[in-house]
Amino acid sequence: MRIIVCIKQVPGTNEVKMDPETNTIIRENVPAIINPFDTYAIEEAVRIKERRGGEVIGITMGIPAAKEMLKEAISLRIDKGVLLTDRKFAGADTLATSYTLSKGIEKIGEFDLIICGKQATDGDTAQVGSSMARTLGIPYATDISKIIDIKEDKIHCLKITDDGYEEIEIKLPALITVVKEINMPRLPSIKTMKIAQKSEIEVLTLNDTDADEKRTGLKGSPTQVRKTFVPVHEVSNEMIEGTTEEKAIKLSEILLKLKGKVK
Ligand SMILES: Cc1cc2nc3c(=O)[nH]c(=O)nc-3n(C[C@H](O)[C@H](O)[C@H](O)COP(=O)(O)OP(=O)(O)OC[C@H]3O[C@@H](n4cnc5c(N)ncnc54)[C@H](O)[C@@H]3O)c2cc1C
């Protein structure tokens, strides 16, 4: 089985800061990590390979330094890393990102399954997986919490829905996005770290793919960020004094006032 895992490098902090001038994420001086959801995608791909044999290839679109992240993914037991990097890919929105990744995947060649994380912890849109499936013309399912079985031509899995779970079967080749309930990722071992250190990452630029330059990077990004801001949560406290009866009356008055506001 040939499995491709999409791995994104994200800032290793919960406090993503935005540049107010350009409305883009400030990435300078912020440590970069593998998008946490993608570690579950990596682990699941490796488990399938361990059961059924084959190869796991990790792909990322990012800056040249993302090579190190792909090496880390090799220490997490994927077989090979492919980095899509080019100045022309910069400033991509989700549409241009998924198009560029799809073109990179076409370059890699035939595959049975693509696994993505549920979402990236910086962009947070959860759009890239499904958009890529659409570009590649393959079936997909999001929010997979368990792979029940995988055969040559189909995958049987459990999908989280708003109301619970749904069992689904998809024809391969296909794409799935996975949630953290799917597994507990293993840590690297000394042996896999040594393999990663010695590994070579394949680098693809725009000219190495069949991508149409007009559909990549800022040029290929119809989304325009008009404004970014941190929502302000106003919290105020009021102590209610008095006897239990007085407190209950005061509380009901406050609640009635609030009800009026809600109207
Ligand atoms: C107008 C605009 C300008 C932007 N400019 C920039 C910019 O200059 N620099 C910048 O870094 N970001 C920029 N972004 C953010 C960038 O578009 C998104 O981070 C990117 O498109 C991925 O979307 P997401 O983070 O929401 O991923 P999601 O859709 O939440 O990710 C889901 C899954 O898709 C896969 N995935 C997503 N992105 C990648 C990737 N790059 N490589 C491999 N797998 C991936 C992963 O498996 C991930 O778990 C910009 C966004 C907009 C709207």
Ligand as a Chemical Component Dictionary entry (heavy atoms), coordinates in Angstrom:
data_LIG
# 
_chem_comp.id                   LIG 
_chem_comp.type                 NON-POLYMER 
_chem_comp.pdbx_formal_charge   0 
_chem_comp.three_letter_code    LIG 
# 
loop_
_chem_comp_atom.comp_id 
_chem_comp_atom.atom_id 
_chem_comp_atom.alt_atom_id 
_chem_comp_atom.type_symbol 
_chem_comp_atom.charge 
_chem_comp_atom.model_Cartn_x 
_chem_comp_atom.model_Cartn_y 
_chem_comp_atom.model_Cartn_z 
_chem_comp_atom.pdbx_ordinal 
LIG C1  C1  C 0 -4.969 35.485 2.255 1  
LIG C2  C2  C 0 -4.160 34.504 3.019 2  
LIG C3  C3  C 0 -2.803 34.642 3.044 3  
LIG C4  C4  C 0 -2.019 33.746 3.714 4  
LIG N1  N1  N 0 -0.699 33.900 3.706 5  
LIG C5  C5  C 0 0.083  33.015 4.334 6  
LIG C6  C6  C 0 1.487  33.156 4.329 7  
LIG O1  O1  O 0 2.018  34.100 3.776 8  
LIG N2  N2  N 0 2.228  32.216 4.944 9  
LIG C7  C7  C 0 1.642  31.145 5.566 10 
LIG O2  O2  O 0 2.358  30.289 6.081 11 
LIG N3  N3  N 0 0.329  31.003 5.619 12 
LIG C8  C8  C 0 -0.476 31.907 5.023 13 
LIG N4  N4  N 0 -1.807 31.756 5.070 14 
LIG C9  C9  C 0 -2.344 30.632 5.752 15 
LIG C10 C10 C 0 -2.410 29.470 4.801 16 
LIG O3  O3  O 0 -3.261 29.732 3.755 17 
LIG C11 C11 C 0 -2.956 28.281 5.501 18 
LIG O4  O4  O 0 -2.177 28.050 6.624 19 
LIG C12 C12 C 0 -2.875 27.088 4.587 20 
LIG O5  O5  O 0 -3.606 27.337 3.423 21 
LIG C13 C13 C 0 -3.400 25.842 5.201 22 
LIG O6  O6  O 0 -4.661 26.072 5.750 23 
LIG P1  P1  P 0 -4.912 25.669 7.233 24 
LIG O7  O7  O 0 -3.711 26.065 8.008 25 
LIG O8  O8  O 0 -6.219 26.221 7.639 26 
LIG O9  O9  O 0 -4.937 24.082 7.132 27 
LIG P2  P2  P 0 -6.119 23.062 7.438 28 
LIG O10 O10 O 0 -7.021 23.006 6.293 29 
LIG O11 O11 O 0 -6.702 23.337 8.798 30 
LIG O12 O12 O 0 -5.216 21.753 7.492 31 
LIG C14 C14 C 0 -5.777 20.444 7.423 32 
LIG C15 C15 C 0 -4.697 19.464 7.094 33 
LIG O13 O13 O 0 -4.205 19.706 5.771 34 
LIG C16 C16 C 0 -2.820 19.412 5.702 35 
LIG N5  N5  N 0 -2.071 20.647 5.377 36 
LIG C17 C17 C 0 -2.462 21.939 5.478 37 
LIG N6  N6  N 0 -1.499 22.768 5.053 38 
LIG C18 C18 C 0 -0.467 21.986 4.680 39 
LIG C19 C19 C 0 0.839  22.248 4.154 40 
LIG N7  N7  N 0 1.295  23.482 3.930 41 
LIG N8  N8  N 0 1.636  21.187 3.876 42 
LIG C20 C20 C 0 1.212  19.909 4.094 43 
LIG N9  N9  N 0 0.008  19.608 4.592 44 
LIG C21 C21 C 0 -0.825 20.625 4.875 45 
LIG C22 C22 C 0 -2.418 18.868 7.074 46 
LIG O14 O14 O 0 -2.567 17.474 7.066 47 
LIG C23 C23 C 0 -3.457 19.510 7.991 48 
LIG O15 O15 O 0 -3.656 18.787 9.193 49 
LIG C24 C24 C 0 -2.621 32.661 4.426 50 
LIG C25 C25 C 0 -4.002 32.541 4.413 51 
LIG C26 C26 C 0 -4.778 33.441 3.736 52 
LIG C27 C27 C 0 -6.257 33.281 3.764 53 
# 
loop_
_chem_comp_bond.comp_id 
_chem_comp_bond.atom_id_1 
_chem_comp_bond.atom_id_2 
_chem_comp_bond.value_order 
_chem_comp_bond.pdbx_ordinal 
LIG C1  C2  SING 1  
LIG C2  C3  SING 2  
LIG C2  C26 DOUB 3  
LIG C3  C4  DOUB 4  
LIG C4  N1  SING 5  
LIG C4  C24 SING 6  
LIG N1  C5  DOUB 7  
LIG C5  C6  SING 8  
LIG C5  C8  SING 9  
LIG C6  O1  DOUB 10 
LIG C6  N2  SING 11 
LIG N2  C7  SING 12 
LIG C7  O2  DOUB 13 
LIG C7  N3  SING 14 
LIG N3  C8  DOUB 15 
LIG C8  N4  SING 16 
LIG N4  C9  SING 17 
LIG N4  C24 SING 18 
LIG C9  C10 SING 19 
LIG C10 O3  SING 20 
LIG C10 C11 SING 21 
LIG C11 O4  SING 22 
LIG C11 C12 SING 23 
LIG C12 O5  SING 24 
LIG C12 C13 SING 25 
LIG C13 O6  SING 26 
LIG O6  P1  SING 27 
LIG P1  O7  DOUB 28 
LIG P1  O8  SING 29 
LIG P1  O9  SING 30 
LIG O9  P2  SING 31 
LIG P2  O10 DOUB 32 
LIG P2  O11 SING 33 
LIG P2  O12 SING 34 
LIG O12 C14 SING 35 
LIG C14 C15 SING 36 
LIG C15 O13 SING 37 
LIG C15 C23 SING 38 
LIG O13 C16 SING 39 
LIG C16 N5  SING 40 
LIG C16 C22 SING 41 
LIG N5  C17 SING 42 
LIG N5  C21 SING 43 
LIG C17 N6  DOUB 44 
LIG N6  C18 SING 45 
LIG C18 C19 SING 46 
LIG C18 C21 DOUB 47 
LIG C19 N7  SING 48 
LIG C19 N8  DOUB 49 
LIG N8  C20 SING 50 
LIG C20 N9  DOUB 51 
LIG N9  C21 SING 52 
LIG C22 O14 SING 53 
LIG C22 C23 SING 54 
LIG C23 O15 SING 55 
LIG C24 C25 DOUB 56 
LIG C25 C26 SING 57 
LIG C26 C27 SING 58 
# 
